[in-house]
Amino acid sequence: MSVEVQRGYAKGRAKRREIIDQAMAMFGEVGYRGASLREIAARCGISHPGLLHHFPTKESLLLAVLEHRDEVDIEWVGLDDTDGVVTLRRLVELVELNTTRRHIVELYAVLSAEATSTEHPAHQFFVDRYRTSVDAAVRAYRQAGDAGELREGVDPEVAGRQLIALMDGMQVQWLLDGGATDMVAVVRALVAGHLTVDL
């Protein structure tokens, strides 16, 4: 492969990432339906046809944005860990990370609400994502229970669903009050209250 071709690929990847970043911000600001591909293209300094070269449809851009966000979060949490307490600790740390990236939290809050409609292009993505998130939390609680680190009477299925619901609910409160809510402390308190060991 020539140096020129390699540079072209690198430039294309960089532009694709810029488009995803700008789309992520705009979807968070005005929602998927309110976002315009022309406006996203303008923010990236390219033409509308130039954007369509990378993402031929608005739906393909949306899914690329969501997949990128999940890749970052899954890498952060490490969902394949066999130590339940470690996974639970990382989920609390993910809440802390989210306090530094408001536009991503806005994106998720807006799109997850819009995607309850079966007609929304991200509907199946969010159905699958919630299933994966709940399963990971439940599995972490089960692992903690198997290790003798779960308080008596805590049901892993219930606790896992509570954790995911609380994480999402606290994000909405945090967005609405301009970040005044200490969502990390609230989520940490829930998880710590379920465990017999320090979180």
C-alpha positions as CSV (number, residue, x, y, z in Angstrom):
1,M,0.0,0.0,0.0
2,S,1.4,3.4,-1.0
3,V,2.1,6.2,1.5
4,E,-0.5,8.3,-0.3
5,V,-3.2,5.7,0.1
6,Q,-2.3,5.2,3.8
7,R,-2.6,9.0,4.3
8,G,-5.9,9.0,2.5
9,Y,-7.2,6.2,4.8
10,A,-6.0,8.0,7.9
11,K,-7.5,11.3,6.7
12,G,-10.8,9.5,6.0
13,R,-10.8,7.9,9.5
14,A,-10.1,11.2,11.1
15,K,-13.0,12.9,9.2
16,R,-15.3,10.0,10.0
17,R,-14.5,10.4,13.7
18,E,-15.1,14.2,13.5
19,I,-18.5,13.6,12.0
20,I,-19.4,11.1,14.7
21,D,-18.2,13.6,17.4
22,Q,-20.3,16.5,15.9
23,A,-23.3,14.3,15.4
24,M,-23.0,13.1,19.0
25,A,-23.1,16.7,20.2
26,M,-25.9,17.7,18.0
27,F,-28.1,14.6,18.8
28,G,-27.6,15.4,22.4
29,E,-28.6,19.1,21.9
30,V,-31.7,18.7,19.7
31,G,-32.4,14.9,19.5
32,Y,-32.2,12.6,16.5
33,R,-35.3,14.0,14.8
34,G,-34.3,17.6,15.3
35,A,-30.7,17.1,14.0
36,S,-29.9,18.0,10.4
37,L,-27.2,16.2,8.3
38,R,-26.6,19.5,6.5
39,E,-25.9,21.2,9.9
40,I,-23.6,18.4,11.0
41,A,-21.7,18.6,7.7
42,A,-21.4,22.4,8.1
43,R,-20.0,21.9,11.6
44,C,-17.4,19.5,10.2
45,G,-16.5,22.0,7.4
46,I,-17.6,19.6,4.6
47,S,-20.5,19.5,2.1
48,H,-23.6,17.5,2.6
49,P,-22.6,15.1,-0.2
50,G,-19.2,14.9,1.5
51,L,-20.9,13.7,4.7
52,L,-23.0,11.2,2.8
53,H,-19.8,9.7,1.4
54,H,-19.0,8.5,5.0
55,F,-22.6,7.9,6.2
56,P,-25.1,7.4,3.4
57,T,-28.1,7.8,5.7
58,K,-29.0,9.6,8.9
59,E,-29.8,6.2,10.4
60,S,-26.3,4.9,9.6
61,L,-24.8,8.0,11.3
62,L,-27.0,7.5,14.4
63,L,-26.0,3.9,14.8
64,A,-22.3,4.8,14.3
65,V,-22.6,7.3,17.1
66,L,-24.3,4.9,19.5
67,E,-21.8,2.1,18.7
68,H,-18.9,4.4,19.3
69,R,-20.3,5.5,22.7
70,D,-20.9,1.8,23.7
71,E,-17.4,0.8,22.7
72,V,-15.9,3.4,24.9
73,D,-18.1,2.5,27.9
74,I,-17.7,-1.3,27.5
75,E,-13.9,-0.8,27.4
76,W,-14.1,1.3,30.5
77,V,-16.3,-1.1,32.5
78,G,-14.7,-4.4,31.4
79,L,-17.9,-6.4,31.3
80,D,-16.1,-9.7,31.0
81,D,-14.6,-9.5,34.4
82,T,-15.4,-12.4,36.7
83,D,-15.1,-10.4,39.9
84,G,-18.5,-9.0,40.6
85,V,-17.4,-6.3,43.0
86,V,-14.8,-5.0,40.5
87,T,-17.5,-4.7,37.8
88,L,-19.9,-2.9,40.2
89,R,-17.1,-0.5,41.2
90,R,-16.4,0.2,37.5
91,L,-20.1,0.9,37.0
92,V,-19.9,3.5,39.7
93,E,-16.8,4.9,38.2
94,L,-18.6,5.1,34.8
95,V,-21.2,7.4,36.5
96,E,-18.2,9.5,37.7
97,L,-16.8,9.6,34.2
98,N,-20.2,10.7,32.8
99,T,-20.0,13.9,35.0
100,T,-17.2,15.0,32.7
101,R,-19.1,14.4,29.4
102,R,-22.4,16.1,29.6
103,H,-23.1,16.0,25.8
104,I,-22.9,12.2,25.8
105,V,-25.2,12.0,28.8
106,E,-27.7,14.3,27.0
107,L,-27.4,12.2,23.9
108,Y,-28.2,9.0,25.7
109,A,-31.1,10.6,27.7
110,V,-32.7,12.1,24.6
111,L,-32.3,9.2,22.3
112,S,-33.3,6.5,24.8
113,A,-36.5,8.3,25.4
114,E,-37.2,8.9,21.6
115,A,-36.3,5.2,20.9
116,T,-39.2,3.8,22.9
117,S,-41.1,4.2,19.7
118,T,-40.8,1.0,17.6
119,E,-40.5,3.2,14.5
120,H,-37.3,4.9,15.8
121,P,-34.2,3.7,14.0
122,A,-32.4,3.2,17.3
123,H,-35.3,1.2,18.9
124,Q,-33.7,-2.2,18.6
125,F,-30.3,-0.8,19.6
126,F,-31.7,0.4,22.9
127,V,-33.7,-2.8,23.5
128,D,-30.5,-4.8,23.1
129,R,-28.4,-2.3,25.1
130,Y,-30.8,-2.3,28.1
131,R,-30.8,-6.1,28.0
132,T,-27.0,-6.2,28.0
133,S,-26.7,-3.6,30.7
134,V,-29.2,-5.3,33.1
135,D,-27.6,-8.7,32.4
136,A,-24.1,-7.4,33.2
137,A,-25.3,-5.8,36.5
138,V,-27.2,-8.9,37.5
139,R,-24.2,-11.1,36.7
140,A,-22.0,-8.9,38.7
141,Y,-24.3,-9.1,41.7
142,R,-24.5,-12.9,41.3
143,Q,-20.7,-13.1,41.2
144,A,-20.5,-11.0,44.4
145,G,-23.1,-13.3,46.0
146,D,-21.1,-16.4,45.0
147,A,-18.0,-14.8,46.6
148,G,-19.9,-14.1,49.9
149,E,-19.8,-10.4,49.3
150,L,-23.5,-9.7,49.0
151,R,-25.7,-8.8,52.0
152,E,-28.3,-11.4,53.0
153,G,-31.6,-10.8,51.3
154,V,-30.3,-8.9,48.3
155,D,-31.7,-10.5,45.1
156,P,-29.2,-10.1,42.3
157,E,-31.9,-9.8,39.7
158,V,-33.7,-7.0,41.5
159,A,-30.4,-5.3,42.5
160,G,-29.1,-5.3,39.0
161,R,-32.3,-3.8,37.6
162,Q,-32.3,-1.2,40.4
163,L,-28.7,-0.2,39.6
164,I,-29.4,0.4,35.9
165,A,-32.6,2.2,36.6
166,L,-30.9,4.4,39.2
167,M,-28.0,5.2,36.9
168,D,-30.3,6.4,34.1
169,G,-32.7,8.2,36.5
170,M,-29.9,10.1,38.2
171,Q,-28.5,11.2,34.8
172,V,-31.8,12.9,34.0
173,Q,-31.9,14.6,37.4
174,W,-28.3,15.7,37.0
175,L,-29.1,17.1,33.5
176,L,-32.1,19.0,34.7
177,D,-30.5,20.7,37.7
178,G,-27.3,21.7,35.8
179,G,-25.1,19.2,37.5
180,A,-26.0,20.1,41.1
181,T,-27.1,16.5,41.9
182,D,-24.3,14.3,43.1
183,M,-25.3,11.3,41.1
184,V,-22.0,9.4,41.9
185,A,-22.7,9.5,45.7
186,V,-26.3,8.3,45.2
187,V,-25.3,5.4,43.0
188,R,-22.3,4.5,45.1
189,A,-24.6,4.5,48.2
190,L,-27.0,2.0,46.6
191,V,-24.3,-0.4,45.5
192,A,-22.3,-0.1,48.8
193,G,-25.5,-0.9,50.7
194,H,-25.8,-4.2,48.8
195,L,-22.3,-5.4,49.7
196,T,-20.5,-6.8,52.7
197,V,-17.2,-5.5,51.5
198,D,-15.9,-2.0,50.8
199,L,-16.7,-0.7,47.4
